Amino acid sequence: MTVLNGQRTFNFSIKVPSDKVSEVEKVIKDHASFMQEHHSYDGKDKIHLVHYYVSKADELVNMMDPREGTTGNVNYSINEVYVVPEGIGQHMNFANKWDGMPGFGSVLGKYGCVMVVNGEVIQSL
């Protein structure tokens, strides 16, 4: 399914020190399991998503010249796009009952750089 202007999103960017990566990736994996349990791309009996993905990359000292090396941090981007605006509220209803929410919230609070909650897609291809 194509991402369309007007659809709603969650987008989180987190910066994690290398020595905390394994701890954070356990929380991300738990979040992905939560997403799979309550969301689907077809909307059948679950919250209808357009897109969900998590990406990661070593943080570069200078993104214009990767030869300068890395900082020792790992950057993550967690992205969710919902078919209808109500998907955000539906997601939050399940998330507030999810036993992994305190851990996920702690990771976002400790390492979060950018938090887009109920964002609106304003450009897409």
PyMOL commands that set and color helices and strands:
alter all, ss='L'
color gray80, all
select helices_A, chain A and resi 18-38+66-68+86-95+101-111
alter helices_A, ss='H'
color red, helices_A
select strands_A, chain A and resi 8-17+39-40+47-60+70-82+112-120
alter strands_A, ss='S'
color yellow, strands_A
deselect
rebuild
show_as cartoon
